[in-house]
Amino acid sequence: MTLARNVRAARLRFGLPVEDLAYLADVEVAVVEAIERGEGGSTDVSALERLAWALGVTLSDLVGTGS
């Protein structure tokens, strides 16, 4: 659930609706919603990298392996 919490927290920090984040990251809204529900286990790494870029964080920050 760390990924779910981190994506949601970063999105809310910027005040972005799910739809805007999905657009910026070029992923489907359903992908962002699934990740935030903790159901993003099958999400490909490139989508996670695009989300991290759109949120201005590293992939490590999103998945909880950053310092």
C-alpha positions, 0 to 999 in steps of 0.5 A: 500500500506504500505505492498507493499512499505515495501516489495519492499524497503526491497528487494531493500535494499538487492539488491535482484531480486524478484526471489531470494526473492521468493526462500529464502522465499519459496513462488511463484514469483507471490506472491512477485509480487502481494504483491509489486503491492499492491494485496497481500490482500489474502496472508496468514500470513505464507508467509508474515512471511517467507518474513519477515524472508528472508528480516531480518525484522519483520512481523510488519515492513513489514505491517507497525505496527512496531515502 
